[in-house]
Amino acid sequence: MMESQKMTKKQVKSVISGIKQQEKLFLGSRENANSLVELLSLRKVQSDNKDIVSAALGSLVHVFTTLFNRDAMTSSKPQTKPKEESTETTEASPEEQYKDWLHKRYKDCLRCISRLIEAFTDATAVQELALCSLMKLLQVESNHPLKKSVAKRYAFPADVLNHVVRKLLSRRQDMTKLIARFQEYLEYDDVRFFVLAQIKYHATNLNEEVDKKDLAMFCTNMFALLEKLTMPTSQEDITNFLCKPPDEDADVKVTSFKEHRKLFSDSWLVFLGLPLPPSVYKKTLVILHDAVMPHMTNPLLLTDFLTFSYNIGGAVSLLALNGLFVLISQHNLEYPQFYKKLYALFEPSIFHVKFRARFFHLADLFLSSTYLPAYLVAACAKRLSRLALTAPPAGLMMVIPFVCNLLLRHRSCRVLIQRTDGPSEIADDPYIMDETDPAKSKALESSLWELETLKSHYHPGVATAASKIDKPFPKVEWEISEYLELSTSEMIDWVVKKKMKTAHMEFEPPKGLIGKKDDTSNFFAYD
């Protein structure tokens, strides 16, 4: 390794020239069979010089592509029994012996190329070249199977793809960038099908004693691979094959839409059963409702995962709402404690989390039904109003119309703003903020005095929004979507850019500190 680092440009060119010469010799005559061994030597294929590695890769791919196209790799020898079952030994012909030797060198070639994917993590170009080389060999082998006995039926070179998937699911290195490069191959129906099969296999057979750090990296790479999959939506969509497609009348799983969905579902269920690291857990919940559920054979199989996530609390619970909403609204999932847990999610942190807009959008959908009990709607409105007292301005611009819409939908809850004998101090408020059950919070006995307080807010936009509570309710709901992504910086920019009218100013130097005329301090001394 160190020697190749010290090589001069002239020496590198000499080595590359030697590689090309060995390739030419091997393809020229069988007498030069050892030239293939030379090409596969660690000195060249696993050199740390990128130019030498690229040249060796190119030569190896060209050699085996040529051999496949010549049908020099296809063996006519029938499938043999395992050694322990074999009772007779038949001596193979020299031709078959040579092909057996080529098969072994081909396996050596696949191993050498796959090792480069992990060896050159700091050289993306070499990694991508190794990846594309394996996929090129996979495509060529599918057109010229190693065994003539399988040539008449559908044969996919799953062994070649296994080298790729095993490296992409590395436990030690982050392969997300290389997986993004591999995405173009996942557009092919046959590649996607067998990738899913191998993902399921590797995840199912994962060693239980694997190190936590290695497991976290495995989950990261597995999620990146699953995320890049583009599933067909009907049987008619399965027409795009990288390798030789099966005959139209062939009864094979790779052409079955049902089998694609089954493998997809099984792979995701195995993945969700792993101890996912927090970052992967959240990313999974973000895409689950949109990219996973529509392609599963039975989305209700995700019920346990989503309900468990919903019970965790915090940002994870917020992200689980999307998936639960799909199961409840589209798949008739019964979840008796759903609204009680939704009520518990209204806490100060919701104004500061990354997924605030998603949460309020879904909460608005959940609370849109006019059949909800009045105590539940009143409790949600009251709890949000109480949280508004300490919320940032951007959150208030969203909360005020949100609460107003609740009152607009549920006329029985308007008593919260019509009650004139409400509490004058927070200590007299019958509402129990710490009560987790909305039915026992006594929200209907209280009033929304918090919104009245917000009329005196320092931000003019918040004060104006709070004043809507005194005006007659409109016939249509207030639009809250424009406030979901609103940030504090945007509100500041809005005030700064606003054209101000002429303001009358008066300046009178103070006589003392905080209005005390006899104060002798020199805080406000003027020269």
PyMOL commands that set and color helices and strands:
alter all, ss='L'
color gray80, all
select helices_A, chain A and resi 2-5+9-28+30-32+34-39+42-45+50-69+94-119+124-143+148-150+158-168+176-186+189-204+212-227+235-237+253-255+257-272+278-295+299-312+314-330+338-344+348-351+356-366+374-388+393-409+411-418+426-428+438-440+443-445+449-456+460-470+481-484+488-497+513-515
alter helices_A, ss='H'
color red, helices_A
deselect
rebuild
show_as cartoon
